[in-house]
Amino acid sequence: MIEPMMYMGIGFLVAALIGLAIMPLVHDRAVRLTTRRLRAALPQSMKEIQADRDLLRAEFAMSTRRLEMNLEHLKDKSTNHVVELSKRDDVINRLKLQRDMLRVDVIALNAQLETTKKRPVPLPRGTTSKPGVLSLMRQWIPQKSYH
């Protein structure tokens, strides 16, 4: 029973010694890769720093110009909508004016109709019968035409 435990202990010690021998190699490789990655990420000279700044300025200028163009497009679009709405308002106002004029004409015609209902219609000379509907309609139809 002691012998297998001793073999296990010896195996553990050999594995630990091998791990201690390999561990510095693995650590050195990790340090090398990390430093290489950091050096690649950081600029090496002032020219590279200036180039990165110029690149950032150019990207900012392009995004600003895109936003300005989009804003101009939206302003033009809203202006066109306002113009179209004003045209529609003009048409609506004109139609309201015509409607009001027609209402006034209807009121005048109703008043004229009431007055003609109250008084008898004179017959032309030589006619003994009542006037025709057509002649009465011609008197009542207004001479204006609305377009």
Buried (B, 14 or more C-beta within 10 A) or exposed (E): EEEEEEEEEEEEEEEEEEEEEEEEEEEEEEEEEEEEEEEEEEEEEEEEEEEEEEEEEEEEEEEEEEEEEEEEEEEEEEEEEEEEEEEEEEEEEEEEEEEEEEEEEEEEEEEEEEEEEEEEEEEEEEEEEEEEEEEEEEEEEEEEEEE
